[in-house]
Structures are given as structure tokens and as C-alpha cells.
Amino acid sequence: MHGGRLEIYVNGNKVYDRKEATGAADFYPSLHEMRKAKDVLAEAIAKAPADPKG
């Protein structure tokens, strides 16, 4: 899977892009980068309304 993409977007904002990340030459993202993306995602979920219609 040479040249593949891994991008994570939260509410339209790019949180992670494997090709732009530190150590982008490696296929696998660093655990540190994934933890940062996870924290942003968790914060967005916590702020989301409990009722998706409300």
C-alpha cells in the first residue's frame, strides 16, 4: 500500500494527515500522533449534544 492516505477530520478540521506528520516516511503513524488525534476526537464527542436532533 505504497503512498496510501490516512487523514482524520473532526467537524471539517483536519486533525491528522499521515503524509504531513512527523516521520511521514514511515507507513504507520506514531502512537504520540494518534493519541493527540484521539484526544481531539474525544473532546468533540464530549461537546456534541446527546440528542443528534437537538
PDBQT receptor file of N, H, CA, C and O in Angstrom, charges set to zero:
ATOM      1  N   MET A   1       0.841  -1.180   0.000  1.00  0.00    +0.000 N 
ATOM      2  CA  MET A   1       0.000   0.000   0.000  1.00  0.00    +0.000 C 
ATOM      3  C   MET A   1       0.880   1.235   0.000  1.00  0.00    +0.000 C 
ATOM      4  O   MET A   1       0.743   2.100   0.865  1.00  0.00    +0.000 OA
ATOM      5  N   HIS A   2       1.746   1.317  -0.926  1.00  0.00    +0.000 N 
ATOM      6  H   HIS A   2       1.857   0.614  -1.628  1.00  0.00    +0.000 HD
ATOM      7  CA  HIS A   2       2.670   2.435  -1.027  1.00  0.00    +0.000 C 
ATOM      8  C   HIS A   2       1.916   3.716  -1.383  1.00  0.00    +0.000 C 
ATOM      9  O   HIS A   2       1.117   3.733  -2.319  1.00  0.00    +0.000 OA
ATOM     10  N   GLY A   3       2.174   4.783  -0.632  1.00  0.00    +0.000 N 
ATOM     11  H   GLY A   3       2.824   4.769   0.128  1.00  0.00    +0.000 HD
ATOM     12  CA  GLY A   3       1.566   6.071  -0.943  1.00  0.00    +0.000 C 
ATOM     13  C   GLY A   3       0.137   6.220  -0.473  1.00  0.00    +0.000 C 
ATOM     14  O   GLY A   3      -0.559   7.142  -0.900  1.00  0.00    +0.000 OA
ATOM     15  N   GLY A   4      -0.320   5.327   0.403  1.00  0.00    +0.000 N 
ATOM     16  H   GLY A   4       0.245   4.579   0.750  1.00  0.00    +0.000 HD
ATOM     17  CA  GLY A   4      -1.694   5.409   0.889  1.00  0.00    +0.000 C 
ATOM     18  C   GLY A   4      -1.911   6.623   1.777  1.00  0.00    +0.000 C 
ATOM     19  O   GLY A   4      -0.953   7.219   2.269  1.00  0.00    +0.000 OA
ATOM     20  N   ARG A   5      -3.170   6.988   1.979  1.00  0.00    +0.000 N 
ATOM     21  H   ARG A   5      -3.948   6.504   1.579  1.00  0.00    +0.000 HD
ATOM     22  CA  ARG A   5      -3.514   8.154   2.784  1.00  0.00    +0.000 C 
ATOM     23  C   ARG A   5      -4.182   7.709   4.076  1.00  0.00    +0.000 C 
ATOM     24  O   ARG A   5      -4.923   6.726   4.101  1.00  0.00    +0.000 OA
ATOM     25  N   LEU A   6      -3.916   8.431   5.126  1.00  0.00    +0.000 N 
ATOM     26  H   LEU A   6      -3.314   9.229   5.105  1.00  0.00    +0.000 HD
ATOM     27  CA  LEU A   6      -4.654   8.296   6.367  1.00  0.00    +0.000 C 
ATOM     28  C   LEU A   6      -4.871   9.709   6.874  1.00  0.00    +0.000 C 
ATOM     29  O   LEU A   6      -3.946  10.352   7.371  1.00  0.00    +0.000 OA
ATOM     30  N   GLU A   7      -6.086  10.179   6.746  1.00  0.00    +0.000 N 
ATOM     31  H   GLU A   7      -6.837   9.656   6.343  1.00  0.00    +0.000 HD
ATOM     32  CA  GLU A   7      -6.441  11.511   7.211  1.00  0.00    +0.000 C 
ATOM     33  C   GLU A   7      -7.618  11.378   8.172  1.00  0.00    +0.000 C 
ATOM     34  O   GLU A   7      -8.533  10.585   7.949  1.00  0.00    +0.000 OA
ATOM     35  N   ILE A   8      -7.580  12.168   9.243  1.00  0.00    +0.000 N 
ATOM     36  H   ILE A   8      -6.837  12.812   9.425  1.00  0.00    +0.000 HD
ATOM     37  CA  ILE A   8      -8.670  12.176  10.214  1.00  0.00    +0.000 C 
ATOM     38  C   ILE A   8      -9.197  13.597  10.289  1.00  0.00    +0.000 C 
ATOM     39  O   ILE A   8      -8.450  14.544  10.536  1.00  0.00    +0.000 OA
ATOM     40  N   TYR A   9     -10.509  13.727  10.070  1.00  0.00    +0.000 N 
ATOM     41  H   TYR A   9     -11.116  12.957   9.869  1.00  0.00    +0.000 HD
ATOM     42  CA  TYR A   9     -11.179  15.026  10.145  1.00  0.00    +0.000 C 
ATOM     43  C   TYR A   9     -12.206  14.987  11.260  1.00  0.00    +0.000 C 
ATOM     44  O   TYR A   9     -12.910  13.992  11.431  1.00  0.00    +0.000 OA
ATOM     45  N   VAL A  10     -12.294  16.084  12.027  1.00  0.00    +0.000 N 
ATOM     46  H   VAL A  10     -11.723  16.893  11.888  1.00  0.00    +0.000 HD
ATOM     47  CA  VAL A  10     -13.299  16.247  13.065  1.00  0.00    +0.000 C 
ATOM     48  C   VAL A  10     -13.985  17.583  12.819  1.00  0.00    +0.000 C 
ATOM     49  O   VAL A  10     -13.347  18.636  12.844  1.00  0.00    +0.000 OA
ATOM     50  N   ASN A  11     -15.285  17.528  12.581  1.00  0.00    +0.000 N 
ATOM     51  H   ASN A  11     -15.803  16.673  12.561  1.00  0.00    +0.000 HD
ATOM     52  CA  ASN A  11     -16.066  18.736  12.302  1.00  0.00    +0.000 C 
ATOM     53  C   ASN A  11     -15.464  19.555  11.156  1.00  0.00    +0.000 C 
ATOM     54  O   ASN A  11     -15.460  20.786  11.200  1.00  0.00    +0.000 OA
ATOM     55  N   GLY A  12     -14.966  18.873  10.150  1.00  0.00    +0.000 N 
ATOM     56  H   GLY A  12     -14.970  17.874  10.115  1.00  0.00    +0.000 HD
ATOM     57  CA  GLY A  12     -14.417  19.544   8.979  1.00  0.00    +0.000 C 
ATOM     58  C   GLY A  12     -12.973  20.000   9.119  1.00  0.00    +0.000 C 
ATOM     59  O   GLY A  12     -12.395  20.499   8.153  1.00  0.00    +0.000 OA
ATOM     60  N   ASN A  13     -12.381  19.843  10.287  1.00  0.00    +0.000 N 
ATOM     61  H   ASN A  13     -12.851  19.438  11.071  1.00  0.00    +0.000 HD
ATOM     62  CA  ASN A  13     -10.987  20.240  10.512  1.00  0.00    +0.000 C 
ATOM     63  C   ASN A  13     -10.081  19.016  10.456  1.00  0.00    +0.000 C 
ATOM     64  O   ASN A  13     -10.366  17.987  11.069  1.00  0.00    +0.000 OA
ATOM     65  N   LYS A  14      -8.992  19.144   9.716  1.00  0.00    +0.000 N 
ATOM     66  H   LYS A  14      -8.761  19.980   9.218  1.00  0.00    +0.000 HD
ATOM     67  CA  LYS A  14      -8.042  18.030   9.624  1.00  0.00    +0.000 C 
ATOM     68  C   LYS A  14      -7.267  17.937  10.931  1.00  0.00    +0.000 C 
ATOM     69  O   LYS A  14      -6.579  18.877  11.329  1.00  0.00    +0.000 OA
ATOM     70  N   VAL A  15      -7.388  16.790  11.591  1.00  0.00    +0.000 N 
ATOM     71  H   VAL A  15      -7.946  16.026  11.268  1.00  0.00    +0.000 HD
ATOM     72  CA  VAL A  15      -6.718  16.540  12.858  1.00  0.00    +0.000 C 
ATOM     73  C   VAL A  15      -5.400  15.810  12.622  1.00  0.00    +0.000 C 
ATOM     74  O   VAL A  15      -4.427  16.013  13.349  1.00  0.00    +0.000 OA
ATOM     75  N   TYR A  16      -5.380  14.968  11.608  1.00  0.00    +0.000 N 
ATOM     76  H   TYR A  16      -6.170  14.803  11.018  1.00  0.00    +0.000 HD
ATOM     77  CA  TYR A  16      -4.187  14.161  11.344  1.00  0.00    +0.000 C 
ATOM     78  C   TYR A  16      -4.099  13.852   9.865  1.00  0.00    +0.000 C 
ATOM     79  O   TYR A  16      -5.095  13.526   9.219  1.00  0.00    +0.000 OA
ATOM     80  N   ASP A  17      -2.885  13.959   9.337  1.00  0.00    +0.000 N 
ATOM     81  H   ASP A  17      -2.076  14.224   9.861  1.00  0.00    +0.000 HD
ATOM     82  CA  ASP A  17      -2.593  13.559   7.973  1.00  0.00    +0.000 C 
ATOM     83  C   ASP A  17      -1.265  12.823   7.995  1.00  0.00    +0.000 C 
ATOM     84  O   ASP A  17      -0.229  13.417   8.294  1.00  0.00    +0.000 OA
ATOM     85  N   ARG A  18      -1.289  11.553   7.685  1.00  0.00    +0.000 N 
ATOM     86  H   ARG A  18      -2.131  11.070   7.442  1.00  0.00    +0.000 HD
ATOM     87  CA  ARG A  18      -0.070  10.734   7.763  1.00  0.00    +0.000 C 
ATOM     88  C   ARG A  18       1.058  11.302   6.936  1.00  0.00    +0.000 C 
ATOM     89  O   ARG A  18       2.217  11.252   7.351  1.00  0.00    +0.000 OA
ATOM     90  N   LYS A  19       0.742  11.839   5.777  1.00  0.00    +0.000 N 
ATOM     91  H   LYS A  19      -0.199  11.879   5.440  1.00  0.00    +0.000 HD
ATOM     92  CA  LYS A  19       1.808  12.334   4.896  1.00  0.00    +0.000 C 
ATOM     93  C   LYS A  19       2.421  13.641   5.385  1.00  0.00    +0.000 C 
ATOM     94  O   LYS A  19       3.537  13.981   4.992  1.00  0.00    +0.000 OA
ATOM     95  N   GLU A  20       1.706  14.382   6.241  1.00  0.00    +0.000 N 
ATOM     96  H   GLU A  20       0.799  14.106   6.560  1.00  0.00    +0.000 HD
ATOM     97  CA  GLU A  20       2.230  15.634   6.781  1.00  0.00    +0.000 C 
ATOM     98  C   GLU A  20       2.810  15.462   8.178  1.00  0.00    +0.000 C 
ATOM     99  O   GLU A  20       3.428  16.385   8.708  1.00  0.00    +0.000 OA
ATOM    100  N   ALA A  21       2.622  14.304   8.776  1.00  0.00    +0.000 N 
ATOM    101  H   ALA A  21       2.120  13.553   8.345  1.00  0.00    +0.000 HD
ATOM    102  CA  ALA A  21       3.026  14.081  10.165  1.00  0.00    +0.000 C 
ATOM    103  C   ALA A  21       4.529  13.912  10.284  1.00  0.00    +0.000 C 
ATOM    104  O   ALA A  21       5.226  13.622   9.312  1.00  0.00    +0.000 OA
ATOM    105  N   THR A  22       5.006  14.101  11.504  1.00  0.00    +0.000 N 
ATOM    106  H   THR A  22       4.439  14.336  12.294  1.00  0.00    +0.000 HD
ATOM    107  CA  THR A  22       6.412  13.854  11.810  1.00  0.00    +0.000 C 
ATOM    108  C   THR A  22       6.719  12.392  11.518  1.00  0.00    +0.000 C 
ATOM    109  O   THR A  22       5.959  11.506  11.909  1.00  0.00    +0.000 OA
ATOM    110  N   GLY A  23       7.812  12.140  10.844  1.00  0.00    +0.000 N 
ATOM    111  H   GLY A  23       8.429  12.859  10.527  1.00  0.00    +0.000 HD
ATOM    112  CA  GLY A  23       8.163  10.767  10.492  1.00  0.00    +0.000 C 
ATOM    113  C   GLY A  23       7.288  10.226   9.386  1.00  0.00    +0.000 C 
ATOM    114  O   GLY A  23       6.997   9.030   9.353  1.00  0.00    +0.000 OA
ATOM    115  N   ALA A  24       6.862  11.090   8.477  1.00  0.00    +0.000 N 
ATOM    116  H   ALA A  24       7.098  12.061   8.503  1.00  0.00    +0.000 HD
ATOM    117  CA  ALA A  24       5.924  10.706   7.425  1.00  0.00    +0.000 C 
ATOM    118  C   ALA A  24       6.483   9.638   6.489  1.00  0.00    +0.000 C 
ATOM    119  O   ALA A  24       5.731   9.043   5.716  1.00  0.00    +0.000 OA
ATOM    120  N   ALA A  25       7.768   9.391   6.545  1.00  0.00    +0.000 N 
ATOM    121  H   ALA A  25       8.378   9.874   7.173  1.00  0.00    +0.000 HD
ATOM    122  CA  ALA A  25       8.351   8.362   5.679  1.00  0.00    +0.000 C 
ATOM    123  C   ALA A  25       7.888   6.968   6.090  1.00  0.00    +0.000 C 
ATOM    124  O   ALA A  25       7.875   6.045   5.276  1.00  0.00    +0.000 OA
ATOM    125  N   ASP A  26       7.509   6.823   7.355  1.00  0.00    +0.000 N 
ATOM    126  H   ASP A  26       7.520   7.573   8.017  1.00  0.00    +0.000 HD
ATOM    127  CA  ASP A  26       7.010   5.536   7.841  1.00  0.00    +0.000 C 
ATOM    128  C   ASP A  26       5.550   5.383   7.458  1.00  0.00    +0.000 C 
ATOM    129  O   ASP A  26       4.808   6.364   7.401  1.00  0.00    +0.000 OA
ATOM    130  N   PHE A  27       5.140   4.148   7.197  1.00  0.00    +0.000 N 
ATOM    131  H   PHE A  27       5.743   3.352   7.244  1.00  0.00    +0.000 HD
ATOM    132  CA  PHE A  27       3.732   3.913   6.860  1.00  0.00    +0.000 C 
ATOM    133  C   PHE A  27       2.846   4.070   8.083  1.00  0.00    +0.000 C 
ATOM    134  O   PHE A  27       1.778   4.676   8.007  1.00  0.00    +0.000 OA
ATOM    135  N   TYR A  28       3.286   3.527   9.214  1.00  0.00    +0.000 N 
ATOM    136  H   TYR A  28       4.155   3.034   9.276  1.00  0.00    +0.000 HD
ATOM    137  CA  TYR A  28       2.463   3.554  10.420  1.00  0.00    +0.000 C 
ATOM    138  C   TYR A  28       2.629   4.878  11.155  1.00  0.00    +0.000 C 
ATOM    139  O   TYR A  28       3.752   5.350  11.332  1.00  0.00    +0.000 OA
ATOM    140  N   PRO A  29       1.525   5.480  11.585  1.00  0.00    +0.000 N 
ATOM    141  CA  PRO A  29       1.626   6.732  12.339  1.00  0.00    +0.000 C 
ATOM    142  C   PRO A  29       2.192   6.464  13.730  1.00  0.00    +0.000 C 
ATOM    143  O   PRO A  29       2.050   5.367  14.269  1.00  0.00    +0.000 OA
ATOM    144  N   SER A  30       2.835   7.477  14.301  1.00  0.00    +0.000 N 
ATOM    145  H   SER A  30       2.951   8.368  13.862  1.00  0.00    +0.000 HD
ATOM    146  CA  SER A  30       3.380   7.308  15.642  1.00  0.00    +0.000 C 
ATOM    147  C   SER A  30       2.241   7.263  16.658  1.00  0.00    +0.000 C 
ATOM    148  O   SER A  30       1.186   7.863  16.456  1.00  0.00    +0.000 OA
ATOM    149  N   LEU A  31       2.467   6.565  17.715  1.00  0.00    +0.000 N 
ATOM    150  H   LEU A  31       3.324   6.077  17.879  1.00  0.00    +0.000 HD
ATOM    151  CA  LEU A  31       1.470   6.449  18.771  1.00  0.00    +0.000 C 
ATOM    152  C   LEU A  31       1.175   7.826  19.369  1.00  0.00    +0.000 C 
ATOM    153  O   LEU A  31       0.033   8.118  19.727  1.00  0.00    +0.000 OA
ATOM    154  N   HIS A  32       2.188   8.657  19.476  1.00  0.00    +0.000 N 
ATOM    155  H   HIS A  32       3.115   8.420  19.186  1.00  0.00    +0.000 HD
ATOM    156  CA  HIS A  32       2.007  10.010  20.007  1.00  0.00    +0.000 C 
ATOM    157  C   HIS A  32       1.026  10.805  19.138  1.00  0.00    +0.000 C 
ATOM    158  O   HIS A  32       0.150  11.491  19.665  1.00  0.00    +0.000 OA
ATOM    159  N   GLU A  33       1.166  10.718  17.830  1.00  0.00    +0.000 N 
ATOM    160  H   GLU A  33       1.878  10.161  17.402  1.00  0.00    +0.000 HD
ATOM    161  CA  GLU A  33       0.272  11.433  16.918  1.00  0.00    +0.000 C 
ATOM    162  C   GLU A  33      -1.152  10.895  17.019  1.00  0.00    +0.000 C 
ATOM    163  O   GLU A  33      -2.109  11.667  16.960  1.00  0.00    +0.000 OA
ATOM    164  N   MET A  34      -1.301   9.593  17.169  1.00  0.00    +0.000 N 
ATOM    165  H   MET A  34      -0.524   8.965  17.216  1.00  0.00    +0.000 HD
ATOM    166  CA  MET A  34      -2.638   9.001  17.278  1.00  0.00    +0.000 C 
ATOM    167  C   MET A  34      -3.303   9.391  18.602  1.00  0.00    +0.000 C 
ATOM    168  O   MET A  34      -4.517   9.587  18.655  1.00  0.00    +0.000 OA
ATOM    169  N   ARG A  35      -2.518   9.501  19.651  1.00  0.00    +0.000 N 
ATOM    170  H   ARG A  35      -1.532   9.341  19.607  1.00  0.00    +0.000 HD
ATOM    171  CA  ARG A  35      -3.079   9.930  20.942  1.00  0.00    +0.000 C 
ATOM    172  C   ARG A  35      -3.580  11.365  20.852  1.00  0.00    +0.000 C 
ATOM    173  O   ARG A  35      -4.632  11.683  21.406  1.00  0.00    +0.000 OA
ATOM    174  N   LYS A  36      -2.849  12.233  20.167  1.00  0.00    +0.000 N 
ATOM    175  H   LYS A  36      -1.994  11.974  19.717  1.00  0.00    +0.000 HD
ATOM    176  CA  LYS A  36      -3.304  13.618  20.000  1.00  0.00    +0.000 C 
ATOM    177  C   LYS A  36      -4.620  13.647  19.221  1.00  0.00    +0.000 C 
ATOM    178  O   LYS A  36      -5.545  14.368  19.594  1.00  0.00    +0.000 OA
ATOM    179  N   ALA A  37      -4.706  12.876  18.155  1.00  0.00    +0.000 N 
ATOM    180  H   ALA A  37      -3.954  12.290  17.852  1.00  0.00    +0.000 HD
ATOM    181  CA  ALA A  37      -5.938  12.821  17.358  1.00  0.00    +0.000 C 
ATOM    182  C   ALA A  37      -7.080  12.260  18.194  1.00  0.00    +0.000 C 
ATOM    183  O   ALA A  37      -8.208  12.745  18.106  1.00  0.00    +0.000 OA
ATOM    184  N   LYS A  38      -6.801  11.250  18.999  1.00  0.00    +0.000 N 
ATOM    185  H   LYS A  38      -5.884  10.856  19.070  1.00  0.00    +0.000 HD
ATOM    186  CA  LYS A  38      -7.826  10.648  19.860  1.00  0.00    +0.000 C 
ATOM    187  C   LYS A  38      -8.357  11.667  20.865  1.00  0.00    +0.000 C 
ATOM    188  O   LYS A  38      -9.558  11.710  21.132  1.00  0.00    +0.000 OA
ATOM    189  N   ASP A  39      -7.469  12.481  21.417  1.00  0.00    +0.000 N 
ATOM    190  H   ASP A  39      -6.494  12.445  21.200  1.00  0.00    +0.000 HD
ATOM    191  CA  ASP A  39      -7.889  13.499  22.385  1.00  0.00    +0.000 C 
ATOM    192  C   ASP A  39      -8.800  14.539  21.734  1.00  0.00    +0.000 C 
ATOM    193  O   ASP A  39      -9.792  14.953  22.333  1.00  0.00    +0.000 OA
ATOM    194  N   VAL A  40      -8.472  14.961  20.525  1.00  0.00    +0.000 N 
ATOM    195  H   VAL A  40      -7.666  14.625  20.038  1.00  0.00    +0.000 HD
ATOM    196  CA  VAL A  40      -9.315  15.926  19.810  1.00  0.00    +0.000 C 
ATOM    197  C   VAL A  40     -10.677  15.315  19.515  1.00  0.00    +0.000 C 
ATOM    198  O   VAL A  40     -11.702  15.978  19.676  1.00  0.00    +0.000 OA
ATOM    199  N   LEU A  41     -10.697  14.070  19.090  1.00  0.00    +0.000 N 
ATOM    200  H   LEU A  41      -9.864  13.532  18.959  1.00  0.00    +0.000 HD
ATOM    201  CA  LEU A  41     -11.949  13.380  18.800  1.00  0.00    +0.000 C 
ATOM    202  C   LEU A  41     -12.791  13.211  20.068  1.00  0.00    +0.000 C 
ATOM    203  O   LEU A  41     -14.002  13.431  20.035  1.00  0.00    +0.000 OA
ATOM    204  N   ALA A  42     -12.172  12.828  21.168  1.00  0.00    +0.000 N 
ATOM    205  H   ALA A  42     -11.188  12.649  21.194  1.00  0.00    +0.000 HD
ATOM    206  CA  ALA A  42     -12.893  12.657  22.427  1.00  0.00    +0.000 C 
ATOM    207  C   ALA A  42     -13.497  13.979  22.895  1.00  0.00    +0.000 C 
ATOM    208  O   ALA A  42     -14.619  14.001  23.402  1.00  0.00    +0.000 OA
ATOM    209  N   GLU A  43     -12.773  15.063  22.733  1.00  0.00    +0.000 N 
ATOM    210  H   GLU A  43     -11.862  15.045  22.322  1.00  0.00    +0.000 HD
ATOM    211  CA  GLU A  43     -13.278  16.381  23.121  1.00  0.00    +0.000 C 
ATOM    212  C   GLU A  43     -14.480  16.772  22.261  1.00  0.00    +0.000 C 
ATOM    213  O   GLU A  43     -15.464  17.303  22.777  1.00  0.00    +0.000 OA
ATOM    214  N   ALA A  44     -14.406  16.513  20.963  1.00  0.00    +0.000 N 
ATOM    215  H   ALA A  44     -13.607  16.081  20.545  1.00  0.00    +0.000 HD
ATOM    216  CA  ALA A  44     -15.519  16.839  20.065  1.00  0.00    +0.000 C 
ATOM    217  C   ALA A  44     -16.756  16.013  20.412  1.00  0.00    +0.000 C 
ATOM    218  O   ALA A  44     -17.875  16.524  20.369  1.00  0.00    +0.000 OA
ATOM    219  N   ILE A  45     -16.561  14.747  20.754  1.00  0.00    +0.000 N 
ATOM    220  H   ILE A  45     -15.652  14.332  20.789  1.00  0.00    +0.000 HD
ATOM    221  CA  ILE A  45     -17.687  13.894  21.129  1.00  0.00    +0.000 C 
ATOM    222  C   ILE A  45     -18.305  14.384  22.443  1.00  0.00    +0.000 C 
ATOM    223  O   ILE A  45     -19.527  14.392  22.584  1.00  0.00    +0.000 OA
ATOM    224  N   ALA A  46     -17.476  14.789  23.396  1.00  0.00    +0.000 N 
ATOM    225  H   ALA A  46     -16.483  14.783  23.281  1.00  0.00    +0.000 HD
ATOM    226  CA  ALA A  46     -17.976  15.273  24.683  1.00  0.00    +0.000 C 
ATOM    227  C   ALA A  46     -18.800  16.554  24.516  1.00  0.00    +0.000 C 
ATOM    228  O   ALA A  46     -19.750  16.781  25.265  1.00  0.00    +0.000 OA
ATOM    229  N   LYS A  47     -18.443  17.380  23.550  1.00  0.00    +0.000 N 
ATOM    230  H   LYS A  47     -17.671  17.196  22.942  1.00  0.00    +0.000 HD
ATOM    231  CA  LYS A  47     -19.144  18.646  23.324  1.00  0.00    +0.000 C 
ATOM    232  C   LYS A  47     -20.419  18.468  22.476  1.00  0.00    +0.000 C 
ATOM    233  O   LYS A  47     -21.263  19.363  22.422  1.00  0.00    +0.000 OA
ATOM    234  N   ALA A  48     -20.544  17.334  21.833  1.00  0.00    +0.000 N 
ATOM    235  H   ALA A  48     -19.858  16.607  21.877  1.00  0.00    +0.000 HD
ATOM    236  CA  ALA A  48     -21.697  17.101  20.957  1.00  0.00    +0.000 C 
ATOM    237  C   ALA A  48     -22.960  16.936  21.791  1.00  0.00    +0.000 C 
ATOM    238  O   ALA A  48     -22.914  16.394  22.896  1.00  0.00    +0.000 OA
ATOM    239  N   PRO A  49     -24.091  17.405  21.261  1.00  0.00    +0.000 N 
ATOM    240  CA  PRO A  49     -25.347  17.215  22.000  1.00  0.00    +0.000 C 
ATOM    241  C   PRO A  49     -25.692  15.733  22.126  1.00  0.00    +0.000 C 
ATOM    242  O   PRO A  49     -25.405  14.933  21.236  1.00  0.00    +0.000 OA
ATOM    243  N   ALA A  50     -26.314  15.388  23.252  1.00  0.00    +0.000 N 
ATOM    244  H   ALA A  50     -26.547  16.038  23.975  1.00  0.00    +0.000 HD
ATOM    245  CA  ALA A  50     -26.686  13.988  23.476  1.00  0.00    +0.000 C 
ATOM    246  C   ALA A  50     -27.719  13.518  22.471  1.00  0.00    +0.000 C 
ATOM    247  O   ALA A  50     -27.702  12.363  22.045  1.00  0.00    +0.000 OA
ATOM    248  N   ASP A  51     -28.618  14.417  22.092  1.00  0.00    +0.000 N 
ATOM    249  H   ASP A  51     -28.631  15.355  22.438  1.00  0.00    +0.000 HD
ATOM    250  CA  ASP A  51     -29.648  14.110  21.101  1.00  0.00    +0.000 C 
ATOM    251  C   ASP A  51     -29.213  14.704  19.766  1.00  0.00    +0.000 C 
ATOM    252  O   ASP A  51     -29.161  15.927  19.639  1.00  0.00    +0.000 OA
ATOM    253  N   PRO A  52     -28.898  13.876  18.760  1.00  0.00    +0.000 N 
ATOM    254  CA  PRO A  52     -28.396  14.412  17.497  1.00  0.00    +0.000 C 
ATOM    255  C   PRO A  52     -29.391  15.339  16.804  1.00  0.00    +0.000 C 
ATOM    256  O   PRO A  52     -29.002  16.122  15.938  1.00  0.00    +0.000 OA
ATOM    257  N   LYS A  53     -30.672  15.260  17.175  1.00  0.00    +0.000 N 
ATOM    258  H   LYS A  53     -30.988  14.623  17.879  1.00  0.00    +0.000 HD
ATOM    259  CA  LYS A  53     -31.668  16.143  16.580  1.00  0.00    +0.000 C 
ATOM    260  C   LYS A  53     -31.780  17.475  17.320  1.00  0.00    +0.000 C 
ATOM    261  O   LYS A  53     -32.424  18.408  16.840  1.00  0.00    +0.000 OA
ATOM    262  N   GLY A  54     -31.143  17.555  18.501  1.00  0.00    +0.000 N 
ATOM    263  H   GLY A  54     -30.620  16.797  18.891  1.00  0.00    +0.000 HD
ATOM    264  CA  GLY A  54     -31.309  18.730  19.336  1.00  0.00    +0.000 C 
ATOM    265  C   GLY A  54     -30.125  19.569  19.366  1.00  0.00    +0.000 C 
ATOM    266  O   GLY A  54     -30.117  20.603  20.034  1.00  0.00    +0.000 OA
TER     267      GLY A  54
